[in-house]
Amino acid sequence: MYRIGIDIGATNMRVALFHSDKLVAREQVKTEATLGPAQALGKLVEMVGKVDPEHLAIGIGIGAPGPLDVAKGIFLDAPNLPGWYGFSIRDELASRVGIPVSLINDAKAASLAEARIGAGRGYDSVQYITISTGIGGGFVYGGELFSGNHGHASEVGNMIVDVRSMPNGTVEDMCSGSALLNTCKRLFGEDKTAAELFTQYEANQVDARNVIDQWLQHFGAAVTSIIQVIDPEVFVLGGAVILHHPWLVEKLHPIVTKQVYNSMKENVQLKVASLGDDAGLYGAAMLVK
């Protein structure tokens, strides 16, 4: 069975054709989000034609930044997609390509892929968290996503981990790639990227060490809270921050185990995601039944 997966990001859009779970063709272009959804739709249609010129796919799955109204197939107030509010991406694309289209949050798409064929394969319950520009996640139980009553379950980026920083204080505010970038610029110069923060950390620079130590404490608080609430068998951590610095996962483990009940300590499992940047593509294609 051939299926198409689409990953819409604020910077890039990617389209891939899959045969079963094997990626056989892939295209990528700039989203140019500020130019609006109509031009992005045109690019998607063109890429679908390139990856599947023989019209083999029976359907398309789209992973996109939220918030979304999945039932209606529309964008809501996605902060990285200005002017896209209310755009009916599912129905507009389906009318252009002539096959069914499904829509899901991009982090949840990646969750599904990592749980079924990635680092979470073989586990009954998987909590996936992506730490990139923002922070998102998804909980997969028995191979299926648990999305909650309104489709917002596992929006872990909104968890509050520091009440002293209210009205912010969420794990996204404290631990996302954007948060690390802003801190790096403040400490080391406006021309620096977040990579400089980790370079300074490895050089034992005091401020950089403090920032990463605080990151570990705040993110560890989020992971610990999730364990106490839903007790997943394994955490799979992905996104650019983790994929570029996988050693963070090793450092998280003792922080988390120190904070859970004694009877739960030996069950804490934290793994690095294995599908890389393509996790969202794989997961989106899995929406096609």
C-alpha positions as CSV (number, residue, x, y, z in Angstrom):
1,M,0.0,0.0,0.0
2,Y,1.3,3.4,-0.9
3,R,0.7,6.4,1.3
4,I,1.9,10.0,1.4
5,G,3.0,11.9,4.5
6,I,3.3,15.7,4.7
7,D,5.2,17.6,7.4
8,I,4.4,21.3,7.4
9,G,6.8,23.4,9.4
10,A,7.2,27.2,9.9
11,T,10.5,27.0,7.9
12,N,10.2,24.0,5.6
13,M,7.5,21.7,4.1
14,R,8.3,18.1,3.3
15,V,6.3,15.5,1.3
16,A,7.2,11.8,1.1
17,L,5.8,8.7,-0.6
18,F,5.8,5.5,1.5
19,H,5.3,1.9,0.5
20,S,4.2,0.3,3.7
21,D,6.7,1.9,6.1
22,K,9.5,2.4,3.6
23,L,10.2,5.9,2.4
24,V,10.6,5.8,-1.4
25,A,10.5,9.4,-2.5
26,R,10.9,12.8,-0.8
27,E,10.6,16.5,-1.6
28,Q,11.2,19.6,0.5
29,V,10.7,23.3,-0.1
30,K,10.6,26.5,2.0
31,T,7.2,27.2,3.6
32,E,7.5,31.0,3.4
33,A,4.7,31.0,5.9
34,T,4.3,34.8,6.0
35,L,3.2,34.7,2.3
36,G,0.0,32.9,3.4
37,P,-1.5,29.4,3.1
38,A,-2.6,29.6,-0.6
39,Q,0.9,29.7,-2.0
40,A,1.9,26.9,0.4
41,L,-1.0,24.8,-0.8
42,G,0.2,25.2,-4.4
43,K,3.7,24.0,-3.4
44,L,2.2,21.0,-1.6
45,V,0.2,20.0,-4.7
46,E,3.3,20.3,-6.8
47,M,5.4,18.1,-4.4
48,V,2.7,15.5,-4.2
49,G,2.8,15.2,-8.0
50,K,6.6,14.8,-7.9
51,V,6.8,12.1,-5.3
52,D,3.8,10.2,-6.7
53,P,3.7,10.8,-10.5
54,E,1.9,7.5,-11.1
55,H,-0.9,8.3,-8.5
56,L,-0.2,5.2,-6.5
57,A,-1.1,6.6,-3.0
58,I,-4.5,5.9,-1.6
59,G,-4.4,8.8,0.8
60,I,-2.4,11.6,2.5
61,G,-1.7,12.4,6.1
62,I,-0.6,15.9,7.2
63,G,1.3,16.7,10.3
64,A,1.2,20.5,11.1
65,P,1.8,22.9,14.0
66,G,-1.1,23.4,16.3
67,P,-3.4,24.4,17.6
68,L,-5.6,22.7,15.0
69,D,-9.2,21.8,14.7
70,V,-8.6,18.2,13.5
71,A,-12.3,17.3,13.2
72,K,-12.8,20.2,10.7
73,G,-9.3,19.9,9.2
74,I,-8.4,23.6,9.8
75,F,-5.6,25.7,11.3
76,L,-6.4,27.6,14.4
77,D,-4.0,30.1,16.0
78,A,-0.7,28.5,15.2
79,P,1.9,31.1,16.3
80,N,4.5,30.2,13.6
81,L,1.9,30.4,10.8
82,P,0.6,34.0,10.9
83,G,-2.5,34.5,8.7
84,W,-3.3,30.8,8.4
85,Y,-6.2,30.9,10.9
86,G,-9.2,29.1,9.6
87,F,-7.5,27.7,6.5
88,S,-9.1,24.4,5.6
89,I,-5.9,22.6,4.6
90,R,-7.4,19.1,4.7
91,D,-10.3,19.8,2.3
92,E,-8.4,22.2,0.1
93,L,-5.6,19.7,-0.5
94,A,-8.1,16.8,-1.0
95,S,-10.0,18.7,-3.7
96,R,-6.8,19.5,-5.5
97,V,-5.2,16.0,-5.5
98,G,-8.4,13.8,-5.5
99,I,-7.6,11.4,-2.7
100,P,-8.5,11.5,1.1
101,V,-6.5,13.7,3.4
102,S,-6.2,13.5,7.2
103,L,-4.7,16.2,9.5
104,I,-2.9,15.8,12.9
105,N,-0.6,17.8,15.1
106,D,3.0,17.4,14.0
107,A,4.3,16.3,17.3
108,K,1.6,13.7,17.6
109,A,2.5,12.4,14.1
110,A,6.1,12.0,15.2
111,S,4.9,10.3,18.4
112,L,3.0,7.7,16.4
113,A,6.0,6.9,14.2
114,E,8.5,6.7,17.1
115,A,6.1,4.4,19.1
116,R,5.4,2.0,16.2
117,I,8.7,1.8,14.3
118,G,11.2,4.0,16.1
119,A,12.8,4.1,19.6
120,G,9.5,3.2,21.3
121,R,8.8,0.1,19.2
122,G,8.0,-2.9,21.4
123,Y,6.6,-0.8,24.3
124,D,2.9,-0.7,25.2
125,S,2.9,2.9,26.4
126,V,5.2,5.6,24.9
127,Q,5.4,9.3,25.8
128,Y,7.1,11.2,23.1
129,I,8.4,14.7,23.6
130,T,10.1,16.9,21.0
131,I,12.3,19.8,22.1
132,S,13.0,22.1,19.2
133,T,11.9,25.6,18.4
134,G,8.9,24.8,20.7
135,I,8.0,21.7,22.8
136,G,5.3,19.3,21.9
137,G,4.4,15.7,22.5
138,G,2.1,12.7,22.2
139,F,1.1,9.7,24.2
140,V,0.7,6.4,22.4
141,Y,-0.9,3.4,24.1
142,G,-1.3,0.1,22.5
143,G,0.0,1.5,19.2
144,E,-2.7,4.2,19.1
145,L,-2.6,7.9,20.0
146,F,-4.4,9.1,23.0
147,S,-5.5,12.6,22.0
148,G,-8.0,13.6,24.8
149,N,-11.5,15.0,24.6
150,H,-10.5,18.0,22.4
151,G,-7.4,16.6,20.7
152,H,-5.0,18.5,23.0
153,A,-3.7,15.7,25.2
154,S,0.1,15.7,25.7
155,E,0.6,19.4,24.9
156,V,3.4,19.0,27.3
157,G,5.0,22.4,26.3
158,N,2.2,24.1,28.4
159,M,3.1,22.3,31.6
160,I,4.1,24.7,34.3
161,V,7.5,23.9,35.8
162,D,8.4,27.2,37.5
163,V,5.6,29.1,39.3
164,R,8.1,31.8,40.2
165,S,8.2,32.8,36.5
166,M,4.5,33.1,36.1
167,P,2.5,34.1,34.0
168,N,5.0,32.1,31.9
169,G,7.0,29.4,33.7
170,T,6.0,26.6,31.3
171,V,8.4,24.0,30.1
172,E,8.3,25.5,26.6
173,D,9.2,28.9,28.1
174,M,12.0,27.5,30.1
175,C,13.4,24.6,28.0
176,S,12.6,25.1,24.3
177,G,15.2,25.8,21.6
178,S,13.9,29.3,21.4
179,A,14.4,29.8,25.1
180,L,18.0,28.5,24.9
181,L,18.6,30.8,21.9
182,N,17.4,33.9,23.7
183,T,19.4,33.1,26.7
184,C,22.5,32.5,24.6
185,K,22.1,35.8,22.8
186,R,21.8,37.6,26.1
187,L,24.9,36.0,27.6
188,F,27.2,35.8,24.6
189,G,26.0,38.2,22.0
190,E,23.1,38.8,19.5
191,D,25.1,37.2,16.7
192,K,25.3,33.8,18.5
193,T,23.2,30.7,17.9
194,A,22.2,28.2,20.6
195,A,25.2,26.1,19.6
196,E,27.4,28.6,21.3
197,L,25.7,27.9,24.6
198,F,26.6,24.2,24.4
199,T,30.2,25.1,23.3
200,Q,30.6,27.3,26.4
201,Y,29.0,24.6,28.6
202,E,31.6,22.0,27.4
203,A,34.3,24.6,28.1
204,N,33.0,24.9,31.7
205,Q,31.9,28.5,31.3
206,V,30.0,29.3,34.6
207,D,26.9,31.0,33.1
208,A,26.5,28.3,30.4
209,R,26.8,25.6,33.0
210,N,24.1,27.2,35.1
211,V,21.8,27.5,32.1
212,I,22.1,23.9,31.2
213,D,21.8,22.8,34.8
214,Q,18.6,24.8,35.1
215,W,17.3,23.3,31.9
216,L,17.9,19.8,33.3
217,Q,16.0,20.7,36.5
218,H,13.1,22.2,34.7
219,F,12.8,19.5,32.0
220,G,13.3,16.8,34.7
221,A,10.3,18.3,36.6
222,A,8.1,18.0,33.5
223,V,9.2,14.3,32.9
224,T,8.7,13.5,36.6
225,S,5.2,15.0,36.6
226,I,4.2,13.0,33.5
227,I,5.5,9.8,35.2
228,Q,3.4,10.4,38.3
229,V,0.3,11.1,36.2
230,I,0.3,8.5,33.4
231,D,3.2,6.2,34.2
232,P,4.4,5.5,30.6
233,E,6.6,2.5,30.0
234,V,9.2,4.6,28.1
235,F,9.9,8.3,27.2
236,V,11.2,8.9,23.7
237,L,12.9,12.3,23.4
238,G,13.5,14.0,20.1
239,G,13.7,17.4,18.4
240,A,16.8,19.4,17.5
241,V,17.9,20.1,21.0
242,I,18.0,16.4,21.9
243,L,19.1,15.1,18.6
244,H,22.1,17.5,18.5
245,H,22.9,16.9,22.2
246,P,21.8,13.3,23.1
247,W,23.9,13.4,26.2
248,L,21.2,15.5,27.8
249,V,19.0,12.4,28.1
250,E,21.7,10.6,30.1
251,K,22.0,13.5,32.5
252,L,18.2,13.7,32.9
253,H,17.9,10.2,34.1
254,P,19.3,10.6,37.7
255,I,17.4,13.9,38.1
256,V,14.1,12.1,37.3
257,T,14.7,9.0,39.3
258,K,15.6,11.1,42.4
259,Q,12.1,12.7,42.3
260,V,9.8,9.7,41.7
261,Y,8.5,7.2,44.2
262,N,11.1,4.6,45.3
263,S,9.1,1.8,43.8
264,M,9.2,3.6,40.4
265,K,12.9,4.4,40.2
266,E,14.0,1.2,38.4
267,N,11.2,1.6,35.8
268,V,12.3,5.1,34.5
269,Q,13.3,4.7,30.8
270,L,14.4,7.6,28.7
271,K,15.5,7.0,25.1
272,V,16.6,9.2,22.2
273,A,14.3,9.3,19.2
274,S,15.6,7.2,16.3
275,L,13.8,8.5,13.2
276,G,15.3,12.0,13.2
277,D,13.7,14.8,11.2
278,D,11.6,12.3,9.3
279,A,9.5,11.1,12.2
280,G,6.7,13.5,11.4
281,L,6.6,12.3,7.8
282,Y,6.4,8.7,8.8
283,G,3.7,9.4,11.4
284,A,1.6,11.5,9.1
285,A,1.6,8.7,6.5
286,M,0.4,6.3,9.2
287,L,-2.9,8.3,9.4
288,V,-3.8,6.8,6.0
289,K,-5.9,3.7,6.5
